[in-house]
Amino acid sequence: MEELMKILKELRPEVDFENEDKLIDNGILDSFDLVALVGEINDTFDVEVEFEDMEPENFNSAKAMYAMIQRLEDEV
Amino acid sequence: MTINSLSFLLFFCGFVIVYFLPFMKRFQWVLLLAASVVFYALAGSNNFLYIILATIVTYIGTNLLDKKNKEQAEYITANKKVLPKAEIKAYKETMKQKKHTIQVWTIVAVLGILVIVKYGKFIAGNVDRLFPALKVSEYSIFHLLVPLGISYYTLMAIGYIIDVSKGKVESEKNILKVFLFLIYFPQITQGPIGRFIDMAPALYGSHEFSYERFRDGCQRLLWGFFKKMVIADNMKPMVDYIFEHADKGSGFTLFLGCMYFAIQLYADFSGYTDIVKGFSHILGIDLMENFERPFFSTSLAEYWRRWHISLSSWFRDYMFYPVSLSQPAVKINRLGKKFLPQRVSKLVPSLVAMFVVWFATGLWHDASWRYILWGGQTV
């Protein structure tokens, strides 16, 4: 989780990723952010976030992102 | 018959009376389909061939995809504890490939109809310009009349195919219901480009007459009529005059012409959306919002998120993400990381995808170089 928080903070330092749970629904992260984020997640965690995973529920909060990463790690 | 005509208003009033008859409750979706077919014919499109073809292809494709999804789920449930993880993973990969093949061919077939009908003439004209001896334009297949709503229902069908493939939604087993989704009369002419997952429950469900819905729907459609018929239609002659006499006008007049045109376009299109949303709201079916006060945006990116939302979100979800996460984009990104500053390299996959998306958006609006260049310069 720490690594993910580091990526998120680097991407958008002004966002409260600890508490925000509507990052997509409220338009806090846009499509450019998401694509950059996915690139970082793929490289850092050695997983492959695919088009199928690009759903708001997977990116609405840091917690949801981490759950997705764990699921993907589990699939490897 | 257009949505803002008196004949449509009468048609709609008659339809609402029948639609809300107590014994019609179970058949409301059939009534919607019948009204949609009548409207499609009266709106000037006697050619049902393409929309029927698109329906059949979408129906077959989505049901094949759904079958594969269920097959996969059953296999995993039955073997998850018995088989090693690697074997399950290999099975998933095989199924993914199979689904991908079905998805691609279904989309190619649906899109193929649009390409031949809408872009055939444009493509043939350009081929002839390069190779005049071929005379491709003379083939009758490149002179077909573009059927009503094809640009809209094609995108709706593709979105539905992809959502079924992703397992977001189950496929519809009744082909007539798929036909209704694509031809639903308030949205067939100019959208919004609805999503099956959002529309299906209301489209196939039963609805009782609601005074609140009727009141709110009427308010919305009256506001739409005002925007379209009072603002847009009255500005049109002014805008046309300025641009028809562009060589005579001053810079300031031309600037005003541009501003007027922006207002006219917004009032026309958003007014139209208000009208169809109002009509549909009365029937118990809420369509997607298409505009969120775009001229109050604080950046260009925000503006495009608030203008023609159903189209921009469609391109984001079904084209921008697949392209930016595709293998070539990932490779370009990794290459960029080696040679470019970090901030720039992070943007590379998005910029590649943006170029593809805006090229397609331009082409979607019209089969002409003017729109292709418009898409290109917007990037």
Interface residues (C-beta under 8 A of the other chain):
Chain A: G27 D30 S31 F32 L34 V35 A36 V38 G39 E40 N42 V49 E50 F51 E52 M54 E55 E75
Chain B: K89 K92 K166 G167 K168 A301 R305 R316 D317 F320 Y321 P322 S324 L325 V330 N333 K346 L347 P349 S350 A353
